[in-house]
Amino acid sequence: LSFVSDEPSKIIELYKDDAGVTKDKKHEKRFNAVASIRENLGVRFSDFFNISSSAVFVEGITDKQYIESILKLTSEHDEFKNRWPFLRSAKVDEFGGVSQLGGFLKGCYEFISKDVPVISVFDGDEAGVKERTRLQSYFGKKQIRFESNKDYISVRSGFAIEGLFPDDFISDAMETHPSWFIGGKSVDADDVIEPFKVQDNKKTNLLNFFLEKCRVQPICGWISRWEKVFNVIDSALRDKSESITNKKRTEDTSGNTSAHQAA
């Protein structure tokens, strides 16, 4: 709301009390004045970011592409096409990297989460874990809830989002296109694929490689990890939607009661 002065001392809010008497009110912070105006105009904080219903925040563009592509593929299967309605209707937003996502959440999550259901998705790799723990500490100090599988979700521990595909998909990609990966293929003593990194300029290549394998193989052979992640995201969005709706209903009821008593 650019028409509001940057100087709080120059902002005076006029309102009517329960008796209908006009009074003035000053704000110590510009944000509080803007928040009051937004509330009276019916403008939500989330409207500034074009989030109308619900949102899933992801680190980067490939995370967004993976989620949207897997949702599209599953929509073509009778068993899954009606699954995850809250996730399917949500807007998937990417932020160009995990640190950028973290910065946005620090500045905006407290306010956006009051308006619409939002959940953040972090990779389980080192960078994702580092940013996620920073946010947990930050929101914890501000007494803002930021809990796993309720407000954010971490994908496969130790891995970026590509780790949600079956290990044989990953192994095949590493053996067929070793130049796409940093450091090459590695397995542990149990012959299980270890966490890996993908060359930035090859992430789209790997995306297309995985999606093609998904198209030609039975869905039951590759959906397992994605299904678990989507289940958690959808459940969290549903719970948040119900919570926000119930809170709004309570506020409306309280407001109507006060207006009736004043009349």
N, C-alpha and C positions, 0 to 999 in steps of 0.2 A: 504494500500500500504506500506508494511513493508520495502521496499528498500529505502524509503525516510528517511533521517536523522531526529532524534528527535531535532536536533539543527537548528533552522531557519537560523542562521548565516552561516551555511555550505551548504545551499540550494541556488543554482543559476539557474534560469530559462532562457533558451535561446529561443528567438522567432524572427520572421521576421516582420518588420513593413510594412506599406502599400507600401513602395518603394522597398521592398524586401531586406532591409538591416538587417543583424543579429544583435540583441541587447541582452543585459542581463538584468535580472530583479531579485531583491531580495524580499523575503517575510518576513514580521515581525512575522507571525505566521505559524507554520507547517501546520495547517489546510488549510490555503489559498493556500499553495503550492500543497498539496494533491488534493484540489478541482480543481486546474488548470490542474493537470495531469489527473485527472478523466475526466474532460471535453474534453481534447484533445484525450484521449483514447476511449471516448464514454462509459465510465463506470459510471453508475448512483449510487448515494448513496444507493438507494433501492436495488441494486444488492447484497450488502453486507448482506442483510437479506432475500435473495431469494424471493423477491417480484417482480414478472415480470409484472403484469398487474394492479391489484388493491387489496386492503386489507381492512378487517374489524378487528379492534383490540378490543378484549374483555378482561374482567378482569381475568377470570379463566377457567379451563377446562370444568366445567359444562355449563358455558355460551356458549362456543363453541359447546358443544354437543347438547344443546337445539336448537340453531340456525340451525345447520346442519341437525338435525333430523326433525325439522318442515319443512325445505325446502324440504327434501326428501319426507315427507308425502304429502305435497302440490303438488309435482311433479306428484303424482299419480291421481290427480283430474283434469279433463279437464278445469275447471274454473280457476285453478291457475297454471297449469304446465308451461305456457308461461309468467307468471308474474315475475317481479323482475329479469330481465336478468343480470343487472349489479351486483346485490348481488349474484346471483347464480354463476357467473363466478369469484367472488372475493375469495381471500384466507382469511380464518378466522384464526387469530392468537391469542393465549391466553398467558398471562404473569404470571400466578401463583398467581394473587392477584391484587387488585386495586392499592396498593402503588407501586408495580412493574410496572404496566402499566403506572402510573403517572411518574415514574422515567424515563422510556424509552421515553415517549413523550417529557419530558423536554430536553432530550439529543438529540433526533433524529427527532422529528416531523417537525421541521423547514426545514430540508433538504429533508426528504423522501417525504413530501407533494408537493415538487416542481417537483418530478420525476413521481410519480404515485398517483392515487386517493386513499386516505385512509380516513376512518371515524372510530372514537372510540365509543364504546358503554359502557355506565356506568349504573350500577344499580341505582335505585332511592332511595336506603336505605341510612342510615346515612354515612356509609363509602364512598359510591359512590359520594354523594353530597359533602362531605368534600374534597375529592381529586379533583373533578371536579372544585370546586370553587378555589382551590389552583392553578390549571392549568390556569383557566381564568385570575387570577391575574398575574401569571407569564408571560403568553403570552401577556397580555395586556401591561405590562411594556416594553416588547420587540417589541411592535407594530406588533405582529404576529396575524393574524386573527384566532380566535378559538370560533366560534359561534355555538349556539345550532341549531340542525337540518341542519347544513351545514358542520360542521367539527366534531361534536360529537352529540350523541343522548343519552338522559336519558330515561330509561324505566319507567314504571308506578311509579308515584311519591310516595315515601315512601317505595317502595317494591324492592326486588331483582328481578331477571329475572323470577323467579317462579310466580311472581304476574301477569304475562301476561296471565295466564290461567284463565278460568272463576272461580268466587268465589265458585261456587258449587263444582268444582273439588277440590279446596283447602280445603273447609270445609269437604268434604268427606275424603280426605287424613288425615286431623287432627283428625277426629272422628275414622277412621279405624286404623291409626298408630300414636297415640299421642306421642310415644317415639321418633319419627323422628324429633320432633319440640322442640325448647327451649321455655319453658313457656306455651306451650299449646295454644289452640284456644281462640281468643278474637274477639268480635264484638263491634261496636260502638252503639250509641243509635238508629240508623236507621237499626240495625241488619246487617251492612256491615262489612265484614272481615277487621280486622286491620292488619297493617304490622306485619310480623312474621319472625322468624329466624329458619333455618334448621340446625340440627346437621351435622357437617362436614362429618362424616362417614355415613350419611344417604342420602346425596344429590343424589347419583346415584340411590338409592332405589326410591326416590321421582320422579326422572327423568323417570324411567321406569314405575312408577305408572301413571304419567300424559300421557306418550306416549301411553300406552295401552288404556286409556280412549279415547284418540284422535282417535285411530284406530277403535274403536267399535261404536263411536258416529258420527252423521252427522257433517261434517266439519263446516257448518254454525253455529253450536252450540258452537264452541270454538276458531274460527280463528280470531275474531274481533280485539283483542288487538295486536295479532301478525301481522295481516295485516297492521295495522296502523304503527307499528314500521318498518316493512319491506318496506312499501311505502316510508317512510322518508329516510331510508338507501339507497334504490335504487335510489331515486331522487338525493340525495347528491352525490353519486358516479357518476351518469350520468353527473351532472353539473360540477364536478371536472374533469372528463374525457374530457369534451368539452373544459373546460378552459385551461387545460394543452396542449391539441392538438392545440388549437388556438394560444397559446403562442409559442409553438414549431414552428408552421407554420410561425408566424411573425418573429421569430428569424432566421429561415432558409431563408426567403425572404430577410431580412435585410442583412444577411451574403452574399447571392448571389449577391445582389446589390453592396455591398462594393467590392467584388472580381471583379465584372465586371468593376466598376469604376477604380480600381487599374490597371486592364489590359489595 
